């Protein structure tokens, strides 16, 4: 079984299970496994012995979801460089917005690469067939010569 421990883990899931199952005093277990007593108490109270993620569940951003949607649409429509977009955002949307916060927002929504957006804007739009009144049929004919 492949175990993925975080960089500073001093115990493995097997050691954590031993700690939880042990009836010895906390201080004895802490000395044996070379961890703090609070760590021993933590593992005694748990039933799952795998590492839990340490990343925050929600990211702290200064922009609300509605403001983020406006920023993304500004980027798509105006094709502004990041610094110009940050100036617009600070002036009209959120004065506390930072350059890195706006960049993270653009990255999160997939509009951070300005070259790709410009290429998409230059591509010809696909046009559907002309809408005819009922009764007409559109037929393409290709002639081959042998």
The 8 nearest C-alpha neighbors of each residue, nearest first, counted from 0:
[[1, 2, 3, 12, 13, 11, 4, 49],
 [0, 2, 3, 4, 12, 11, 49, 13],
 [3, 1, 4, 0, 11, 12, 49, 50],
 [2, 4, 1, 5, 50, 49, 6, 11],
 [5, 3, 2, 8, 6, 50, 11, 7],
 [4, 6, 8, 7, 3, 50, 52, 53],
 [7, 5, 8, 4, 9, 3, 50, 10],
 [6, 8, 5, 9, 4, 10, 50, 11],
 [9, 7, 10, 5, 6, 4, 11, 50],
 [10, 8, 7, 11, 34, 33, 32, 6],
 [11, 9, 8, 14, 15, 12, 32, 13],
 [10, 12, 14, 13, 15, 9, 8, 4],
 [11, 13, 15, 48, 14, 49, 16, 10],
 [12, 14, 16, 11, 15, 17, 48, 10],
 [15, 13, 17, 11, 16, 12, 10, 18],
 [14, 16, 12, 18, 17, 13, 48, 42],
 [15, 17, 19, 13, 18, 14, 20, 12],
 [18, 16, 14, 20, 15, 19, 21, 13],
 [17, 19, 15, 21, 16, 20, 14, 43],
 [20, 18, 43, 16, 17, 21, 42, 15],
 [19, 21, 17, 18, 16, 22, 43, 15],
 [22, 20, 18, 23, 19, 17, 43, 28],
 [21, 23, 24, 20, 19, 18, 25, 28],
 [22, 24, 21, 25, 27, 28, 26, 18],
 [25, 23, 27, 26, 28, 22, 21, 29],
 [24, 26, 28, 27, 36, 29, 39, 23],
 [25, 27, 29, 28, 24, 36, 30, 35],
 [28, 26, 30, 29, 24, 25, 31, 23],
 [27, 29, 31, 25, 30, 26, 32, 24],
 [28, 30, 34, 26, 36, 27, 32, 31],
 [31, 29, 33, 27, 28, 32, 26, 34],
 [30, 32, 28, 29, 33, 27, 34, 26],
 [31, 33, 29, 34, 30, 28, 10, 9],
 [34, 32, 30, 29, 31, 35, 9, 28],
 [35, 33, 29, 32, 38, 36, 30, 9],
 [36, 34, 38, 37, 29, 39, 33, 30],
 [35, 37, 39, 38, 29, 25, 26, 40],
 [36, 38, 40, 35, 39, 41, 34, 25],
 [39, 37, 41, 35, 36, 40, 42, 34],
 [38, 40, 36, 42, 37, 41, 43, 25],
 [41, 39, 37, 43, 38, 42, 36, 44],
 [40, 42, 38, 39, 44, 43, 37, 45],
 [41, 43, 45, 39, 44, 40, 19, 15],
 [44, 42, 19, 40, 41, 45, 39, 18],
 [45, 43, 42, 41, 40, 46, 19, 39],
 [46, 44, 42, 47, 43, 41, 48, 19],
 [45, 47, 48, 44, 42, 19, 43, 16],
 [48, 46, 45, 49, 16, 12, 50, 42],
 [47, 49, 12, 15, 46, 16, 50, 45],
 [50, 48, 12, 47, 51, 11, 4, 15],
 [51, 49, 4, 52, 48, 5, 3, 12],
 [50, 52, 49, 53, 48, 5, 54, 47],
 [53, 51, 54, 50, 55, 5, 56, 49],
 [52, 54, 51, 55, 50, 56, 5, 6],
 [53, 55, 52, 56, 57, 58, 51, 5],
 [56, 54, 57, 58, 53, 52, 59, 51],
 [57, 55, 54, 58, 53, 52, 59, 51],
 [58, 56, 55, 59, 54, 60, 53, 61],
 [57, 59, 60, 55, 56, 54, 61, 103],
 [58, 60, 57, 61, 55, 62, 100, 56],
 [61, 59, 62, 58, 100, 63, 96, 104],
 [60, 62, 96, 63, 95, 59, 100, 93],
 [63, 61, 60, 66, 67, 64, 93, 96],
 [62, 64, 66, 65, 67, 61, 60, 68],
 [65, 63, 67, 66, 68, 62, 69, 60],
 [66, 64, 68, 67, 63, 69, 62, 70],
 [65, 67, 69, 63, 68, 64, 62, 70],
 [68, 66, 64, 70, 69, 65, 62, 63],
 [67, 69, 65, 71, 66, 70, 72, 64],
 [68, 70, 66, 72, 67, 71, 73, 65],
 [71, 69, 67, 73, 68, 72, 66, 74],
 [72, 70, 74, 68, 73, 69, 67, 75],
 [71, 73, 75, 69, 74, 70, 76, 68],
 [74, 72, 70, 76, 71, 75, 77, 69],
 [73, 75, 78, 71, 72, 77, 76, 79],
 [76, 74, 72, 73, 78, 77, 71, 116],
 [75, 77, 73, 74, 78, 72, 79, 71],
 [76, 78, 79, 74, 73, 75, 72, 80],
 [79, 77, 74, 75, 76, 80, 113, 117],
 [78, 80, 77, 84, 74, 83, 81, 73],
 [81, 79, 83, 82, 84, 78, 113, 74],
 [80, 82, 84, 83, 85, 79, 102, 98],
 [81, 83, 85, 84, 80, 86, 98, 79],
 [84, 82, 86, 85, 80, 81, 79, 87],
 [83, 85, 81, 87, 86, 82, 79, 88],
 [84, 86, 88, 82, 83, 87, 98, 89],
 [85, 87, 83, 89, 84, 88, 90, 82],
 [88, 86, 84, 90, 85, 89, 91, 83],
 [87, 89, 92, 85, 91, 86, 90, 93],
 [90, 88, 94, 93, 86, 87, 91, 92],
 [89, 91, 87, 88, 86, 94, 92, 93],
 [90, 92, 88, 89, 87, 93, 94, 86],
 [93, 91, 88, 89, 90, 94, 66, 87],
 [94, 92, 89, 95, 96, 88, 91, 62],
 [93, 95, 89, 96, 90, 92, 88, 91],
 [96, 94, 93, 97, 61, 89, 62, 92],
 [97, 95, 93, 94, 61, 89, 100, 98],
 [98, 96, 100, 99, 101, 95, 85, 89],
 [97, 99, 101, 100, 85, 102, 96, 82],
 [98, 100, 102, 97, 101, 103, 96, 104],
 [101, 99, 97, 103, 102, 98, 104, 96],
 [100, 102, 104, 98, 103, 99, 105, 97],
 [101, 103, 99, 105, 104, 100, 106, 98],
 [104, 102, 106, 100, 101, 105, 107, 99],
 [103, 105, 101, 107, 102, 106, 100, 108],
 [106, 104, 111, 102, 110, 108, 103, 107],
 [105, 107, 111, 109, 103, 108, 104, 110],
 [106, 108, 104, 105, 109, 103, 110, 111],
 [107, 109, 105, 106, 110, 104, 71, 111],
 [110, 108, 106, 107, 111, 105, 112, 104],
 [111, 109, 105, 112, 108, 106, 71, 113],
 [110, 112, 105, 106, 109, 113, 102, 108],
 [113, 111, 114, 115, 110, 116, 109, 106],
 [112, 114, 116, 115, 111, 117, 78, 80],
 [115, 113, 117, 116, 112, 118, 119, 111],
 [114, 116, 118, 117, 113, 112, 119, 110],
 [115, 117, 113, 119, 114, 118, 120, 112],
 [116, 118, 120, 114, 119, 115, 113, 121],
 [119, 117, 115, 121, 120, 116, 114, 122],
 [118, 120, 116, 122, 117, 121, 115, 123],
 [119, 121, 117, 118, 122, 116, 123, 115],
 [122, 120, 118, 119, 117, 123, 124, 116],
 [123, 121, 119, 120, 124, 118, 117, 125],
 [124, 122, 121, 125, 120, 119, 126, 118],
 [123, 125, 126, 122, 121, 120, 119, 127],
 [126, 124, 123, 127, 122, 128, 119, 129],
 [125, 127, 124, 128, 129, 123, 130, 122],
 [128, 126, 129, 125, 130, 124, 131, 137],
 [129, 127, 130, 126, 137, 131, 125, 138],
 [128, 130, 131, 127, 126, 137, 132, 136],
 [129, 131, 128, 132, 127, 133, 135, 137],
 [132, 130, 129, 133, 135, 136, 134, 137],
 [131, 133, 134, 135, 130, 136, 129, 137],
 [134, 132, 135, 131, 136, 130, 137, 129],
 [133, 135, 132, 136, 131, 137, 130, 138],
 [136, 134, 133, 131, 132, 137, 130, 138],
 [137, 135, 138, 134, 131, 133, 132, 139],
 [136, 138, 135, 139, 128, 131, 129, 130],
 [139, 137, 136, 140, 135, 141, 128, 129],
 [138, 140, 141, 137, 136, 142, 128, 129],
 [141, 139, 138, 142, 143, 137, 136, 144],
 [142, 140, 143, 139, 138, 144, 145, 137],
 [141, 143, 140, 144, 145, 139, 138, 137],
 [144, 142, 145, 141, 140, 139, 138, 137],
 [145, 143, 142, 141, 140, 139, 138, 137],
 [144, 143, 142, 141, 140, 139, 138, 137]]
